[in-house]
Amino acid sequence: MESHDPGPIQRRHPPRHSGPATAAATFIRRLIVLAALGCAAFLAAGMAYGDPRFAGVLNFRIGSGDQPASRQDDSGRDDSGQDPAGQDQTGVDRAGQAGQPGHGGGTGGAESGASGGPGGAPPSGLEEAATPLGTPAPPPEPSSSYKFLAVNNDGSPVGYSPCRPLHYVVNASLAPEGAAGLVSLAIQEISRATGIQFVDDGATDEKPSDQRAPYQPGAYGERWAPLLISWTTPDAAPKLGGKVIGTGGSTHYSYGNGPKSYVTGSLELDAPQMATELERPDGTAYATAVILHELGHVMGLEHVDDPVQLMYPEIGAPDGLAPGDLNGLYQLSKAPCRKDL
């Protein structure tokens, strides 16, 4: 068969005209394209350098619309990473066998120069010793797979004073069957990792609140309010909406521009969802992992990108605290004593 070479293939273009109207339209289109490119470059530069003004421009796009079940915001924060109550608060939820992310990095918190009284802070130094009360267990192996929710101006992580006990109360009125003892066991594990000495102040009827005051002398006396752990519902704690199964965080306090320290916090667990999880074969291990994850946030840990760590946003294999988690908690144990708080 004889072949025929049709010759080079040429792209066909529509005829070009140079009339005045067409030229003007072409000029305007080019101006629009150039302006769009300039705006895009301007925004990209602002986002790259972390300017919050540029992040705010795109806020109506970021996180809007239907999100995949495996990635759902449960933090309730504004763009700065601070939630309305001044807490560094994130959480984890579950879709099938995976938890969900929140957004950390909060640097806000209550700041006051008050030395005491009902206006904002209790008398300083209550139960504060001269040295840490406990000695944290050294991590079994080094790891840098950890992040902190907040840092001071010198780069040190914000944590609780290791020189005073951290009191806590539990609202267990809605605790599901099988939940008894889970909180205390998780607290013991966190205490070993941080050296923080926890004190169980018993039951409470206090309800979770986004605006929880860190100082409640009428309810708890002349001291910082204890850490509030609540078995609750999304109706009482709206941040537990959707598939979110738990949230946790702490409020930090400072004098002026001085170093910040956490003084109290809260942890909310979705009782109905936890009840369902506890009916599964791995339910106890998963529920414990959720509580440990949220206590990690309470102590000052942020989510990480390493799926091996418990502070990864998704809990797939609830194996407890991993090396990165333990190293991060160990660093938090080095927070300074705070006789002034």
C-alpha positions, 0 to 999 in steps of 0.5 A: 500500500502506498502511503501519502505524507500529507505534510506538516500539520498546522494549527488553524487560527481564526482570522485576525482583525485590527479594527479599532473596536477589536483592538480596544477590547483586546487591550482591556482583556489584557489589562484584566488578565494582568490585574488578576495575575498581580492580585494572585501574586500579591495574595500568594506572597502575603499567605507565604509570609503568614500575614493574617490579613491575607489569610482573612481574605480567603477565610470564606473559602477555607473550610467552607462547604461540605468537608470530607468525613476524615477532615472536619474542623472541631476546634471552634477557633478564629483565624488566630487559633484562639477560641472565644474562651481564650483556650488553646483547644482542639479535639478529635472525632471519629469517622469509622476507625479514624478521628478528626482534626482540629486546628491548633497553634493558639497564642491567646489567653487571659492576660492580667496584672491582677494579683488576686480578688474576684476580678480575675485571679486568685491570690498567687502561689497557692500550693506552689512548691519551690521545686517540681512535685514529680519527676517525669519518666524519660522518653524511651527513645528520642523523637521530634514528632511533636508540636506545642499549642502555644509558646512564649516569646523565648520559644519555650512551650507554654505548660502548667507549673510542675511545682503545684498540683493540677486539681480536676473535677469530673461531671460523670452524670452522663458517663456511659457504661464501661467508662468507669476508671478510664479518665483516672487511668489516662490521667495517671499515664499523663502524670507519669509522662509530665511529672504533673501531680493531679488531684481528684477533687471529686464530682461536680455538676458544673457544665462545660462552657466556651466562656468558662471563667478560670477563677470561680471563687464562689464555686471553688474557693480562692484558687484557680478553678480545677480542670473540668472533665465532662461527659456531655452531649453536643447540645451542651457542648456545641463543639462536639457537633457532627462526628467530633467525639472529644475536645480539650484545651487549657487557658493560659495566664500572664502578667503583661508581656511576661511568660504564660502558664496554663492555670486551668482547662476543660475536656469534653467527651461526647457521651452518646458516641463514647457509649457506641464506641465502648460496645465495640471489641476495641472500644475501651482502647479507643476511648482511652486513646481519645481521652489521652489525646484530649489530655495531650491538648490540655497539657499543651500539645498540638496535632502533628502530621506523623500518623504514628503519634497519638497526637495525629488528628486521626486515631486509627490504631489506638496504641497509646502515647508514642515516642513523639507524644512522650517527648513533647510531654517531657518538654512540657514538664520543664515549664517554670514554677510560678509563685507569682500565679 
